[in-house]
Amino acid sequence: MAGNSIGKNLVLTTFGESHGAAVGGILDGFPSLITIDLAFIQSEINRRNPAKYPFATPRKEDDKLEILSGVFEGTSTGAPIAFLVKNLDQRPEDYDHLKDLYRPSHADFTYEARYGIRDPRGGGRASARATLAVVAGGAFAKLLLSLQNISITGYVSQIGPHALPEGFTLSDRALVRLSPLSCPHEKTTQKILDYLHGLKQEGDTAGGVISCIIQGVPAGIGDPVFDKLQADLAKAMLSINAVKGFEYGSGFKAAGMKGSEHNDEFILEENLIKTRTNHSGGIQGGISNRMDITFNVAFKPISTLSMEQQTINRDGDQITYKAEGRHDVCVVPRAVPIVEAMAALTLADKLRQV
């Protein structure tokens, strides 16, 4: 199976299935002599744990990171960093009834069409459980970025029909951590909580949008044509489970603007070249321009519903299917650290090329 690695100079390869023995990764190309803050890496992993969020799956995992190689006495050695997290709360029997049917909007049919076999236990490699390895790898990448004062902040800007007020600007990053949904606006958070409560009663699910701001990136990161910074960010984000869309800067709104409205005029500020506005989202010609890099990532509603749906089995029989087991009403809040991790891996890989 190809497609399990991301990066060119800083390469993360992930492994593991939802209800297998463990999930983990190998991070190759990480420089030597970097102090490894294991408490920070564990705290990043904890951010995606469903126990932190309302309306998430009740599956309980300690998600304790184990480092197998590449770190000695708290310092990176330059060797590949291998790590894993054991799956402790496994219930593969919850999925026995799925062996012969294709769940609506899941990867059951396509995986079987591609490989001739599939792991029905929680979706195997298609499970969001596998993103734990991405968050761990991204935490290592964040350690590299912090040495250059680069910060990444993701937050929930919309769930279902409820979005942040028009023109909202994130002025205090602490508000994201204070919200039970990683949404930095109290009134919007409450509207979303009420909405999700109603969906849970109905057995339905919701999607949403995660916005991200990357600050401190110097000008000149990225390459033109096929290795543009926004193109690599897009690939990273679209590889996350349930992601349906990516836009940076003004995104799709640019299509309705005039050039005179959209152009970012250059100015000199504190002896640095910057732009008066930031419709470009910090990237021009595929290369960073020193302004904040901004983008949005759209997530579909979770496909596993606690209500009856129609589908077919391997024999082509039409059947009625209702999900059993432990599932999310909305995965978007849990995906914030995943979006940040993918952004960190992409940027750290680009910086390793400079």
C-alpha positions, 0 to 999 in steps of 0.5 A: 500500500503506497501513500503512507508518507508525506514530505521530501526532506522531513518525511513522516510515514505512518502505520496502524489501524483503528483496532490494531495493536498500535498506531505510530510513525517514523519521522525521518530527516529530523535534525540532531541536537534538538531538545525534545520536549516529550511533555509538549508532544504528549500534550499535543496528542492529548488535544485530539483525544475524544475525552476532551470534547462533548459529542465525541466518540466515547472510546477511551484511550490513554494515548501514551506515546512511546519513543522507540528510536532517534531520541537519546537523553532528551535530545534528537540523534539525527536517526529516524524517530520511531514512535507508537501509541498502543490501542488499549480500548479495542472492541473489534467485535463491534464491527463484525456485522460490517464484514459483508456490507458497504457503509454509505459514504465510507471507504469500505467499497473503494478499499476493497475495489483497490486492494481486494481486501479490507479491514472492517474494524473501524475502517482500518487505515481509513479510520480517524484513529490513524491521525494520532500519528500525524499529530505526534509527528506534527508535534515534533515539527512544531519543536523545529518551527518554534526555534524560528518563532513560527506559531500555528493556531487552528480554531473552529470557525463553523459547525453546521449552519453556525459560523463566527460573526462576519469579520471576526478576527482572532485577537486572543489565542487563549480563547481557542483553548478555553472553548469546549469546541475550540471555537473562540467566540462564546455565543457561537460556541453555545449555538453549536452546542445546542445544535449538536445536542439536537443532532445527537437526539436525532442520530445525525452528524455535522460537519464544519470549518477549521480556520488556521493562522501561521505567524512568523514565516519569513519571506521566501519559503516555497517554490513555484509551479508544482511545489507551491507552498499553498499546493503542498498545504492543500495536499496535506489538508486534503489527506485528512479524513473527512476533509472536502475543501481547502482555501487560502487567503480570500479563497473562493470570495476572490472570484467575486472581487474586482482586481482593485479590491483584491490586490495587496499593496506593498508597504514598508513597516518597521523597515520590512516589506509587507502588504497593506491587506492580506487577500493573498493569505501570506503566499504569492507565486507559491512563495511566502511573503512574510504576512500571516498565512491563513487558510480554511479547511472544510469537513464533511459530516461524519458518515456513521449515523445512528439512524437507519440507512439503505445500502448493499452487501457483497452479494448485491442485496439491498439491506437496511443498516444502522450503525452500532458502536461508539461514534462522533456526532461531530469530529471538527473540534478534534481535528484542530490539532490535526490541521495544525500538525499537517501545517507544521509538517509541511512548513518544517519540510519546506524549511529543511529544503532552504 
